[in-house]
Amino acid sequence: RLFSQGTGQFFRDMKQQMQAYGGKDWDAFIDSRKIWVTEFSCNDDSLGYGALDSMPLASSADMCRQLTGQAETWKAGKKSQSWGKGAVHALEDLESITRYAWRNTWAPGKSSAGASAMLSHDRLVDDAGRPFSHGLAMLQGLDQVNCSQ
């Protein structure tokens, strides 16, 4: 696993990169810390899978399904990919994660035609503060959510 405490690829890479820096025992330091994930959302989920043509920017209902484990499996080349139980559930289940922050919770004025599609889609609420489907899913605890709302 990528983020398994101490043995995950993230931790192994960090230890290797810090090894000769500053004369500290970086292995012990890194093993004793948990990760704070800053600024994540569901908008780049297709990156690295060669699926950008077949997987456009997710709608609010799509992100809701991805976050709540309701999304269907999709194909990337010859491989099938699954959203599993959803990114937030996964973060909350990992012992190595201490906290996380969603990017971009609220950004008034970003729904205009000139705004970046990525910024306008990953917001949890609209300009008036009303939750989108994926924002409502997070408010309702990510379980048994109707993503069509």
C-alpha positions as a Markdown table, in Angstrom:
| # | Residue | x | y | z |
|---|---|---|---|---|
| 1 | Arg | 0.0 | 0.0 | 0.0 |
| 2 | Leu | 1.1 | 3.5 | -0.8 |
| 3 | Phe | 0.4 | 5.1 | 2.6 |
| 4 | Ser | 0.9 | 2.1 | 5.0 |
| 5 | Gln | 2.6 | 3.6 | 8.0 |
| 6 | Gly | 6.4 | 3.2 | 7.8 |
| 7 | Thr | 6.4 | 0.7 | 5.0 |
| 8 | Gly | 4.3 | 2.3 | 2.3 |
| 9 | Gln | 5.9 | 3.6 | -0.9 |
| 10 | Phe | 5.3 | 7.2 | 0.2 |
| 11 | Phe | 7.2 | 6.6 | 3.5 |
| 12 | Arg | 10.0 | 4.6 | 1.8 |
| 13 | Asp | 10.6 | 7.3 | -0.8 |
| 14 | Met | 10.6 | 10.0 | 1.8 |
| 15 | Lys | 13.2 | 8.2 | 3.9 |
| 16 | Gln | 15.4 | 7.6 | 0.9 |
| 17 | Gln | 15.3 | 11.2 | -0.2 |
| 18 | Met | 16.0 | 12.5 | 3.3 |
| 19 | Gln | 18.7 | 10.0 | 4.2 |
| 20 | Ala | 21.8 | 12.1 | 3.7 |
| 21 | Tyr | 20.3 | 15.4 | 4.7 |
| 22 | Gly | 21.2 | 17.2 | 7.9 |
| 23 | Gly | 22.6 | 14.3 | 9.8 |
| 24 | Lys | 19.3 | 13.3 | 11.5 |
| 25 | Asp | 17.7 | 10.0 | 12.0 |
| 26 | Trp | 15.1 | 10.6 | 9.3 |
| 27 | Asp | 13.7 | 7.0 | 9.4 |
| 28 | Ala | 12.7 | 7.4 | 13.1 |
| 29 | Phe | 11.3 | 10.9 | 12.5 |
| 30 | Ile | 9.3 | 9.9 | 9.5 |
| 31 | Asp | 8.0 | 6.7 | 11.2 |
| 32 | Ser | 6.7 | 8.8 | 14.1 |
| 33 | Arg | 4.7 | 11.2 | 12.0 |
| 34 | Lys | 1.3 | 10.9 | 10.3 |
| 35 | Ile | 0.4 | 12.6 | 7.1 |
| 36 | Trp | -1.8 | 15.7 | 6.6 |
| 37 | Val | -3.3 | 15.5 | 3.1 |
| 38 | Thr | -3.9 | 19.0 | 1.8 |
| 39 | Glu | -6.0 | 19.9 | -1.1 |
| 40 | Phe | -7.5 | 16.8 | -2.7 |
| 41 | Ser | -10.6 | 16.3 | -4.7 |
| 42 | Cys | -12.0 | 13.9 | -7.3 |
| 43 | Asn | -11.1 | 15.9 | -10.4 |
| 44 | Asp | -7.8 | 14.3 | -11.3 |
| 45 | Asp | -8.8 | 10.7 | -10.7 |
| 46 | Ser | -8.2 | 9.7 | -14.4 |
| 47 | Leu | -4.7 | 11.1 | -14.6 |
| 48 | Gly | -2.0 | 8.4 | -15.1 |
| 49 | Tyr | -4.5 | 5.9 | -16.3 |
| 50 | Gly | -4.5 | 7.0 | -20.0 |
| 51 | Ala | -8.3 | 7.5 | -19.6 |
| 52 | Leu | -8.6 | 11.2 | -20.2 |
| 53 | Asp | -10.5 | 10.7 | -23.5 |
| 54 | Ser | -12.9 | 8.2 | -22.1 |
| 55 | Met | -13.3 | 9.8 | -18.7 |
| 56 | Pro | -14.1 | 13.5 | -18.8 |
| 57 | Leu | -14.2 | 15.8 | -15.7 |
| 58 | Ala | -16.6 | 14.3 | -13.2 |
| 59 | Ser | -20.0 | 15.9 | -12.6 |
| 60 | Ser | -21.2 | 16.5 | -9.0 |
| 61 | Ala | -23.3 | 13.3 | -9.2 |
| 62 | Asp | -20.3 | 11.3 | -10.5 |
| 63 | Met | -18.1 | 12.6 | -7.7 |
| 64 | Cys | -20.9 | 11.7 | -5.2 |
| 65 | Arg | -21.0 | 8.2 | -6.5 |
| 66 | Gln | -17.2 | 7.9 | -6.4 |
| 67 | Leu | -17.0 | 9.2 | -2.8 |
| 68 | Thr | -19.8 | 6.9 | -1.6 |
| 69 | Gly | -18.7 | 3.7 | -3.2 |
| 70 | Gln | -21.6 | 3.7 | -5.7 |
| 71 | Ala | -19.6 | 4.4 | -8.9 |
| 72 | Glu | -19.3 | 1.7 | -11.5 |
| 73 | Thr | -16.0 | 0.1 | -12.5 |
| 74 | Trp | -14.4 | 1.6 | -15.6 |
| 75 | Lys | -11.9 | 0.5 | -18.1 |
| 76 | Ala | -8.5 | 2.1 | -18.6 |
| 77 | Gly | -6.8 | 0.4 | -21.5 |
| 78 | Lys | -6.9 | -3.3 | -20.7 |
| 79 | Lys | -7.3 | -2.9 | -17.0 |
| 80 | Ser | -10.6 | -2.4 | -15.0 |
| 81 | Gln | -10.4 | 0.2 | -12.3 |
| 82 | Ser | -12.7 | 0.5 | -9.3 |
| 83 | Trp | -13.4 | 3.4 | -7.1 |
| 84 | Gly | -13.7 | 1.1 | -4.1 |
| 85 | Lys | -15.4 | 2.5 | -1.1 |
| 86 | Gly | -14.4 | 6.1 | -2.0 |
| 87 | Ala | -11.4 | 8.4 | -1.3 |
| 88 | Val | -12.7 | 9.9 | 1.9 |
| 89 | His | -13.5 | 6.5 | 3.4 |
| 90 | Ala | -10.1 | 5.3 | 2.4 |
| 91 | Leu | -8.4 | 8.4 | 4.0 |
| 92 | Glu | -10.4 | 7.9 | 7.2 |
| 93 | Asp | -9.4 | 4.2 | 7.4 |
| 94 | Leu | -5.7 | 4.8 | 7.0 |
| 95 | Glu | -3.8 | 4.9 | 10.3 |
| 96 | Ser | -1.1 | 7.0 | 8.6 |
| 97 | Ile | -3.5 | 9.9 | 7.8 |
| 98 | Thr | -4.2 | 12.4 | 10.6 |
| 99 | Arg | -6.3 | 14.9 | 8.6 |
| 100 | Tyr | -7.2 | 15.9 | 5.1 |
| 101 | Ala | -8.7 | 19.0 | 3.3 |
| 102 | Trp | -10.9 | 19.1 | 0.3 |
| 103 | Arg | -9.9 | 21.3 | -2.6 |
| 104 | Asn | -12.0 | 23.6 | -3.2 |
| 105 | Thr | -14.8 | 23.9 | -0.6 |
| 106 | Trp | -16.3 | 27.2 | -1.7 |
| 107 | Ala | -15.2 | 29.6 | -4.4 |
| 108 | Pro | -17.8 | 32.3 | -5.1 |
| 109 | Gly | -17.9 | 33.5 | -8.7 |
| 110 | Lys | -16.2 | 30.4 | -10.0 |
| 111 | Ser | -19.3 | 29.1 | -11.8 |
| 112 | Ser | -19.0 | 31.7 | -14.5 |
| 113 | Ala | -18.1 | 30.7 | -18.1 |
| 114 | Gly | -14.6 | 32.2 | -17.6 |
| 115 | Ala | -13.8 | 30.1 | -14.5 |
| 116 | Ser | -11.7 | 26.9 | -14.8 |
| 117 | Ala | -13.9 | 23.9 | -15.2 |
| 118 | Met | -11.8 | 22.1 | -12.6 |
| 119 | Leu | -12.4 | 24.9 | -10.0 |
| 120 | Ser | -16.1 | 25.0 | -10.7 |
| 121 | His | -16.6 | 21.2 | -10.5 |
| 122 | Asp | -14.7 | 20.4 | -7.3 |
| 123 | Arg | -16.5 | 22.9 | -5.1 |
| 124 | Leu | -18.7 | 21.4 | -2.4 |
| 125 | Val | -21.2 | 24.2 | -2.5 |
| 126 | Asp | -22.5 | 26.6 | -5.2 |
| 127 | Asp | -22.1 | 30.4 | -5.0 |
| 128 | Ala | -25.1 | 30.7 | -2.6 |
| 129 | Gly | -23.7 | 28.0 | -0.3 |
| 130 | Arg | -26.1 | 25.3 | -1.3 |
| 131 | Pro | -24.3 | 21.9 | -1.4 |
| 132 | Phe | -23.7 | 20.0 | -4.7 |
| 133 | Ser | -24.4 | 16.3 | -4.7 |
| 134 | His | -20.9 | 15.4 | -3.6 |
| 135 | Gly | -21.0 | 18.1 | -0.9 |
| 136 | Leu | -24.3 | 16.8 | 0.4 |
| 137 | Ala | -22.8 | 13.3 | 0.4 |
| 138 | Met | -20.0 | 14.5 | 2.7 |
| 139 | Leu | -22.4 | 16.3 | 5.0 |
| 140 | Gln | -24.5 | 13.1 | 5.3 |
| 141 | Gly | -21.6 | 10.9 | 6.2 |
| 142 | Leu | -21.0 | 9.3 | 2.7 |
| 143 | Asp | -23.3 | 6.3 | 3.3 |
| 144 | Gln | -26.8 | 5.6 | 1.8 |
| 145 | Val | -26.7 | 8.9 | -0.1 |
| 146 | Asn | -28.9 | 9.7 | -3.1 |
| 147 | Cys | -26.5 | 11.2 | -5.6 |
| 148 | Ser | -29.2 | 12.4 | -7.9 |
| 149 | Gln | -30.2 | 15.3 | -5.5 |
